[in-house]
Amino acid sequence: MSTTRVGERQAVISGVGQSQIGRKLGRSGVSLTVEAVTEALADAGLDRSDIDGVSTYPGMAPSPPGMSPHGVRDLKEAMGLELDWFSGGGEVPGQLGALFNAVAAVVTGLASHVVVFRTVTESSSQTAERRASVTGSGDGRLTGALQWYPPFGAMSASNWIALYAQRYMHDFGLTREQLAQIPITCRTNAALNPKAIFTEPLTLGAYLSARMISWPLCLFDCDVPADGSTAIIVSHESLVASLRKPPVRIEAIGSALHGRDSWDQRADLTTMACHDAAPMMWSRTDLKPADVDTAQLYDGFSFICLQWLEACGFFPKGEAGAFLAGGERISRSGELPLNTNGGQLSGGRMHGYGYVHEACRQLWGEAGQRQIAGAEVAVAAAGGGPIGGCILLTTSR
C-alpha cells in the first residue's frame, strides 16, 4: 500500500490525561472520567468548548459490574460539552477501536477535537462473590459463544488464554521461566511509576511459587483490577498551531480481523487476532519493527503480551522463548523497552488505554524516571483472542 494514501496521518494526538488509579477507590466513574479529561485538555492547551466529539469503548455497560460504568452521555452532561459527533460501542478492533473511530471522525471532518476515554471501576465493584472478569458474574443471561464455556469449567479469559499458552508451549518449547520475564519486567518498571498499584520487586522464584490460576498462568500472569480513567484527545493535523506543544503523530493503524471471530476456531491456535492487525499496521508505513523505540503491548495476561510481540514482528513465529529468556531484551535498557509504566500486570488494568497514554508520554519525553532516551517511535496495542488493534505513533518526521 502506498504510504502517501494513509488517511490516519491527518490526525494527531494533542493531549492525554489520566485520573487517580487504585484499588477500591470508592469514587464514581464520572469523577474519574472528568479528572482524566480535564488533565488531557490542559495537556493539549484546549478548552472544553473546543471539544466537538467524544468516543468511548464499549459505551455504558452495567454488566459486568465496573467494566464500563459510564458512556458518552455521562461525560457530555458532566462537562457541558456540545458535540457534533460521538460514538460508543463494543464491536470494534479491540479496546482501541474507540480511538480508531475518533481518528476516522477527525479525518472525515465530522469533528475537530475528539476526546476518547476509557473508565473502569472494576476494583470497587468486586465482592467476594462477584468478579467482573468471570463469565456469568453480572446480571444478564449468557448468550452467544459464552453460554458454552461455563459447562466445561472455562469461566474466564484466564482459562481461554491458558489453552493458547499450552498449545504454544507444546509446539514451540516456551517455558514458564521465559514467560515469567514479562511480569517481572512490568513489575520492575512499575517501581518507577507513581500511579502503579504493585511496585515491590518480583523475583523468578516468587513467580514460580505463586498460586496457579489456570495452568500455565499463575497469579502474576493476570492483570490487576483497578479503578481509574484515561483520556486521549485526537485532533486534526491542520490545528497543530493552536496546541500547547507539538503533537504525537499517528503513523499507522492496524485493525484487521481475517481469521475466525472466535476464541477457539482460528485455523492456527498459536495465533490470535493480533496476528491480523499488526501486519496491516506495518503495511501502512515505511517504518519497520526495528525502528520501534518502545512497545506498550496489552498484558491482560502475560501470554497475550507475548502474542503481540510476535505479531508485531519483533521475532519470528515460535521464537518467543529465546527472545524473552533472561528479560534483557525487553528491559528499559534493552533493544525493545516493554510496558514501561508497569503495564496492566503491575500498573493496573486501564483496559488498553494506559498503553497509549504511556506511549505518548514517552514520545513527549515526559515519562520521568522511566523515560527511554530519544524515544521517537512507539507502538501501542490492545486486545486478546478474537479482538485486537494496534497503533504506531511517532514524533514529527
C-alpha positions as CSV (number, residue, x, y, z in Angstrom):
1,M,0.0,0.0,0.0
2,S,1.3,3.5,-0.9
3,T,2.0,5.3,2.4
4,T,1.1,8.6,0.7
5,R,-2.6,7.5,0.8
6,V,-2.7,6.7,4.6
7,G,-5.5,8.8,5.9
8,E,-4.8,8.4,9.6
9,R,-1.8,10.7,9.3
10,Q,-4.2,13.6,9.1
11,A,-5.0,13.1,12.8
12,V,-2.7,13.7,15.7
13,I,-2.8,13.1,19.5
14,S,-2.8,16.5,21.0
15,G,-3.1,15.6,24.7
16,V,-3.5,12.8,27.2
17,G,-4.7,12.6,30.8
18,Q,-5.1,10.0,33.5
19,S,-7.0,10.1,36.8
20,Q,-6.0,8.6,40.1
21,I,-5.6,4.9,39.7
22,G,-6.0,2.5,42.6
23,R,-7.8,-0.4,44.2
24,K,-11.3,0.2,45.6
25,L,-11.0,4.0,45.4
26,G,-14.7,4.3,46.1
27,R,-15.0,7.2,43.6
28,S,-17.7,7.5,40.9
29,G,-16.7,6.7,37.4
30,V,-17.9,10.2,36.4
31,S,-15.5,11.9,38.8
32,L,-12.6,9.8,37.5
33,T,-13.5,10.5,33.9
34,V,-13.8,14.2,34.4
35,E,-10.4,14.2,36.2
36,A,-8.7,12.4,33.2
37,V,-10.4,14.6,30.6
38,T,-9.5,17.8,32.4
39,E,-5.9,16.8,32.6
40,A,-5.9,15.9,28.8
41,L,-7.4,19.3,28.0
42,A,-4.7,21.1,29.9
43,D,-2.1,18.9,28.3
44,A,-3.3,19.9,24.8
45,G,-3.9,23.5,25.7
46,L,-7.6,23.2,24.8
47,D,-10.8,24.4,26.5
48,R,-13.8,22.2,26.9
49,S,-15.5,24.4,24.3
50,D,-13.0,23.2,21.7
51,I,-14.2,19.6,22.1
52,D,-16.8,18.7,19.5
53,G,-16.5,14.9,19.6
54,V,-16.5,12.1,22.2
55,S,-15.6,8.4,21.7
56,T,-15.5,5.6,24.2
57,Y,-15.3,1.9,24.5
58,P,-17.5,0.0,24.9
59,G,-20.1,2.6,25.9
60,M,-22.1,2.3,29.1
61,A,-22.5,-1.3,30.1
62,P,-24.0,-2.1,33.5
63,S,-22.9,-5.7,33.3
64,P,-20.3,-6.9,34.1
65,P,-20.1,-4.5,37.1
66,G,-17.4,-1.8,36.9
67,M,-16.1,-2.7,33.5
68,S,-17.8,0.3,31.8
69,P,-19.9,2.3,34.2
70,H,-20.3,5.4,32.0
71,G,-20.8,6.3,28.4
72,V,-20.7,9.3,26.1
73,R,-23.8,11.0,27.5
74,D,-22.4,10.9,31.1
75,L,-19.3,12.8,30.1
76,K,-21.3,15.2,27.9
77,E,-23.6,16.2,30.7
78,A,-20.9,16.3,33.4
79,M,-18.7,18.7,31.4
80,G,-21.4,20.6,29.4
81,L,-20.0,19.6,26.0
82,E,-21.6,20.5,22.7
83,L,-20.9,17.6,20.3
84,D,-21.1,17.3,16.6
85,W,-20.1,13.6,16.7
86,F,-20.0,10.8,19.2
87,S,-19.5,7.1,19.3
88,G,-19.6,4.3,21.9
89,G,-19.8,0.6,21.2
90,G,-18.2,-2.8,21.8
91,E,-17.9,-4.3,18.3
92,V,-14.6,-2.7,17.3
93,P,-11.0,-3.8,16.8
94,G,-10.0,-4.3,20.4
95,Q,-10.3,-1.7,23.1
96,L,-8.5,0.8,20.9
97,G,-11.4,0.8,18.4
98,A,-12.8,3.9,20.1
99,L,-9.5,5.7,19.3
100,F,-9.7,4.5,15.7
101,N,-13.3,5.8,15.4
102,A,-12.1,9.2,16.7
103,V,-9.3,9.3,14.1
104,A,-11.9,8.5,11.3
105,A,-14.2,11.2,12.6
106,V,-11.4,13.8,12.5
107,V,-10.1,12.8,9.1
108,T,-13.5,12.9,7.5
109,G,-14.3,16.3,9.0
110,L,-17.1,15.2,11.4
111,A,-15.2,16.7,14.3
112,S,-12.0,18.7,15.0
113,H,-11.1,17.7,18.6
114,V,-12.4,14.3,19.9
115,V,-12.0,13.2,23.5
116,V,-11.5,9.4,23.7
117,F,-12.0,7.9,27.2
118,R,-12.0,4.6,28.9
119,T,-13.1,4.4,32.5
120,V,-13.3,1.4,34.9
121,T,-14.4,0.9,38.5
122,E,-13.8,-2.8,38.4
123,S,-12.0,-3.0,41.7
124,S,-14.6,-1.1,43.7
125,S,-17.3,-3.3,42.0
126,Q,-15.8,-6.6,43.1
127,T,-17.0,-8.6,46.0
128,A,-16.1,-12.0,47.4
129,E,-18.9,-13.5,45.3
130,R,-18.6,-11.4,42.1
131,R,-15.7,-10.9,39.7
132,A,-16.3,-8.8,36.6
133,S,-13.9,-10.9,34.5
134,V,-15.6,-14.1,35.3
135,T,-18.3,-15.3,32.9
136,G,-21.8,-15.0,34.4
137,S,-20.7,-12.7,37.3
138,G,-23.0,-10.0,36.0
139,D,-26.8,-10.0,36.0
140,G,-27.6,-10.9,32.4
141,R,-28.3,-14.2,30.8
142,L,-25.3,-15.8,28.9
143,T,-25.8,-15.7,25.2
144,G,-23.7,-16.5,22.1
145,A,-20.5,-18.4,22.4
146,L,-20.2,-17.6,26.1
147,Q,-23.1,-19.9,27.0
148,W,-21.0,-22.9,26.0
149,Y,-17.8,-22.3,28.1
150,P,-19.0,-22.5,31.8
151,P,-20.3,-26.1,31.5
152,F,-16.7,-27.1,30.8
153,G,-15.2,-25.0,33.6
154,A,-13.9,-22.3,31.4
155,M,-15.4,-19.4,33.4
156,S,-13.0,-16.6,32.5
157,A,-10.5,-15.4,29.9
158,S,-7.7,-16.9,32.1
159,N,-9.0,-20.3,31.1
160,W,-9.2,-19.5,27.5
161,I,-5.8,-17.8,27.2
162,A,-4.2,-20.7,29.2
163,L,-5.3,-23.1,26.4
164,Y,-3.5,-20.9,23.8
165,A,-0.4,-20.8,26.0
166,Q,-0.4,-24.6,26.5
167,R,-0.5,-25.1,22.7
168,Y,2.3,-22.6,22.1
169,M,4.4,-24.3,24.8
170,H,3.7,-27.7,23.2
171,D,4.5,-26.5,19.6
172,F,7.5,-24.2,20.3
173,G,9.0,-25.2,23.6
174,L,8.2,-22.0,25.5
175,T,8.9,-22.4,29.3
176,R,7.3,-20.7,32.3
177,E,10.7,-19.3,33.2
178,Q,10.7,-17.5,29.8
179,L,7.1,-16.3,30.1
180,A,7.9,-15.0,33.6
181,Q,10.1,-12.3,32.2
182,I,7.1,-10.3,31.1
183,P,5.5,-9.9,34.5
184,I,9.0,-9.5,36.1
185,T,9.9,-6.7,33.7
186,C,6.5,-5.0,34.2
187,R,7.0,-5.1,38.0
188,T,10.5,-3.6,37.7
189,N,9.1,-0.7,35.6
190,A,6.1,-0.2,37.9
191,A,8.5,0.7,40.7
192,L,9.2,4.0,38.7
193,N,5.5,4.8,38.1
194,P,3.9,6.8,41.0
195,K,0.4,5.6,39.9
196,A,1.2,1.9,39.7
197,I,-0.6,-0.4,42.1
198,F,2.1,-3.1,42.7
199,T,5.7,-1.8,42.9
200,E,7.6,-4.2,45.2
201,P,10.2,-6.4,43.3
202,L,9.0,-9.7,41.7
203,T,11.6,-12.5,41.6
204,L,11.6,-15.5,39.4
205,G,11.3,-17.7,42.5
206,A,8.2,-15.8,43.7
207,Y,6.7,-16.1,40.3
208,L,7.2,-19.9,40.0
209,S,5.8,-20.5,43.5
210,A,2.8,-18.3,43.1
211,R,-0.8,-19.6,43.2
212,M,-1.7,-21.2,39.9
213,I,-4.8,-19.7,38.2
214,S,-5.1,-21.8,35.1
215,W,-2.0,-23.7,34.0
216,P,0.4,-22.4,32.9
217,L,-0.8,-19.0,34.1
218,C,-0.2,-18.1,37.7
219,L,-1.4,-15.1,39.7
220,F,1.3,-12.8,38.4
221,D,0.4,-13.6,34.7
222,C,-3.0,-11.9,35.3
223,D,-3.6,-8.2,35.3
224,V,-4.8,-6.2,38.3
225,P,-8.4,-5.0,38.5
226,A,-8.4,-1.2,39.3
227,D,-10.4,2.0,39.3
228,G,-9.4,4.8,37.0
229,S,-9.8,6.6,33.8
230,T,-7.7,7.5,30.8
231,A,-8.4,10.2,28.2
232,I,-6.8,10.9,24.9
233,I,-7.6,13.9,22.6
234,V,-7.4,13.3,18.9
235,S,-7.2,16.5,16.7
236,H,-6.9,17.3,13.1
237,E,-3.4,18.0,11.9
238,S,-4.4,21.4,10.5
239,L,-5.0,22.6,14.1
240,V,-1.4,21.9,15.3
241,A,-0.5,25.5,15.6
242,S,-3.2,26.1,18.2
243,L,-1.9,23.3,20.5
244,R,0.2,23.8,23.6
245,K,3.0,21.5,22.3
246,P,4.0,19.5,19.2
247,P,1.5,16.6,19.0
248,V,2.2,12.9,18.7
249,R,1.8,11.8,15.1
250,I,-0.4,8.8,14.1
251,E,1.8,6.9,11.7
252,A,-0.4,3.8,11.1
253,I,-3.3,1.8,12.5
254,G,-3.8,-2.0,12.5
255,S,-7.5,-3.1,12.8
256,A,-7.8,-6.2,10.6
257,L,-9.6,-9.4,11.5
258,H,-9.0,-12.0,8.8
259,G,-9.3,-15.2,10.9
260,R,-12.4,-16.5,12.7
261,D,-14.1,-14.1,15.2
262,S,-13.8,-16.8,17.9
263,W,-11.8,-17.8,20.9
264,D,-11.5,-21.4,19.8
265,Q,-12.0,-21.6,16.0
266,R,-8.9,-20.0,14.5
267,A,-7.1,-22.1,11.9
268,D,-3.9,-21.7,13.9
269,L,-4.5,-21.8,17.7
270,T,-1.0,-20.5,18.4
271,T,-2.2,-17.1,16.9
272,M,-4.8,-14.5,17.8
273,A,-6.4,-11.5,16.1
274,C,-3.3,-9.5,16.8
275,H,-1.6,-11.6,14.0
276,D,-4.1,-10.0,11.6
277,A,-4.0,-6.4,13.0
278,A,-0.2,-6.0,13.3
279,P,0.7,-6.9,9.6
280,M,-2.0,-4.4,8.5
281,M,-0.3,-1.7,10.6
282,W,3.1,-2.4,9.1
283,S,1.6,-2.4,5.5
284,R,0.6,1.3,6.1
285,T,4.0,2.7,6.8
286,D,7.6,2.5,5.6
287,L,8.8,2.1,9.2
288,K,9.9,-1.4,10.4
289,P,9.8,-3.2,13.7
290,A,13.5,-2.4,14.2
291,D,12.6,1.3,14.2
292,V,10.4,1.0,17.4
293,D,11.9,2.6,20.5
294,T,9.4,1.3,23.0
295,A,6.4,-1.1,22.9
296,Q,3.3,-0.7,25.1
297,L,1.5,-4.0,24.5
298,Y,-1.6,-5.5,26.0
299,D,-0.8,-7.7,29.0
300,G,-4.2,-8.5,30.3
301,F,-2.4,-11.8,30.6
302,S,1.3,-12.2,30.1
303,F,0.7,-14.6,27.2
304,I,-1.3,-12.0,25.3
305,C,1.7,-9.7,25.5
306,L,3.9,-12.4,24.1
307,Q,1.4,-12.8,21.2
308,W,1.6,-9.1,20.4
309,L,5.4,-9.2,20.5
310,E,5.3,-12.0,17.9
311,A,2.5,-10.5,15.8
312,C,4.4,-7.1,15.6
313,G,7.4,-8.9,14.1
314,F,9.9,-8.4,16.9
315,F,10.9,-12.0,16.5
316,P,10.0,-14.9,14.1
317,K,7.0,-17.0,14.8
318,G,7.6,-19.5,17.5
319,E,10.8,-17.9,18.9
320,A,9.2,-16.1,21.8
321,G,11.1,-18.2,24.4
322,A,14.5,-17.2,23.0
323,F,13.6,-13.6,22.8
324,L,12.3,-13.4,26.3
325,A,14.9,-15.5,28.0
326,G,16.6,-13.6,30.8
327,G,14.5,-10.5,30.2
328,E,17.3,-8.3,28.9
329,R,15.8,-7.5,25.5
330,I,12.6,-6.2,26.9
331,S,14.1,-4.2,29.8
332,R,14.3,-0.4,29.8
333,S,17.9,-0.7,28.7
334,G,17.3,-3.4,26.2
335,E,16.5,-3.3,22.5
336,L,12.8,-3.1,23.0
337,P,11.7,-1.5,26.3
338,L,8.3,-3.1,27.1
339,N,5.4,-1.7,29.1
340,T,7.5,1.0,30.7
341,N,4.7,2.1,33.1
342,G,4.3,-1.4,34.5
343,G,1.6,-2.4,32.1
344,Q,-1.7,-3.9,33.4
345,L,0.2,-6.7,35.2
346,S,1.5,-4.2,37.8
347,G,0.3,-0.8,37.0
348,G,-3.4,-1.6,36.9
349,R,-6.0,-2.6,34.3
350,M,-6.9,0.6,32.4
351,H,-8.2,-1.8,29.7
352,G,-6.0,-0.8,26.8
353,Y,-5.7,3.0,27.1
354,G,-2.9,3.1,29.6
355,Y,-0.6,1.9,26.8
356,V,-1.4,4.8,24.5
357,H,-1.1,7.2,27.4
358,E,2.4,5.8,28.2
359,A,3.5,5.8,24.6
360,C,2.6,9.4,24.3
361,R,4.4,10.4,27.5
362,Q,7.5,8.5,26.2
363,L,7.4,10.3,22.9
364,W,7.0,13.7,24.6
365,G,9.9,12.9,26.9
366,E,7.6,13.2,29.9
367,A,7.9,9.7,31.5
368,G,10.2,10.8,34.4
369,Q,12.5,8.1,35.8
370,R,11.2,5.5,33.3
371,Q,11.9,7.7,30.3
372,I,13.5,5.9,27.3
373,A,16.2,8.3,26.0
374,G,15.5,9.6,22.5
375,A,12.2,7.7,22.0
376,E,10.7,8.7,18.6
377,V,8.7,5.7,17.6
378,A,6.3,3.7,19.8
379,V,3.7,1.0,19.2
380,A,0.7,0.6,21.4
381,A,-1.7,-2.4,21.2
382,A,-4.8,-3.8,23.0
383,G,-7.0,-6.8,22.8
384,G,-6.6,-10.5,23.0
385,G,-8.2,-13.6,21.5
386,P,-10.6,-12.7,18.7
387,I,-10.1,-8.9,19.0
388,G,-7.1,-6.7,18.6
389,G,-6.0,-3.3,17.4
390,C,-2.6,-1.5,17.3
391,I,-1.3,1.9,16.5
392,L,2.1,3.2,15.5
393,L,2.9,6.6,17.0
394,T,5.9,8.9,16.2
395,T,7.3,12.3,16.9
396,S,7.4,14.7,13.9
397,R,9.0,13.1,10.9
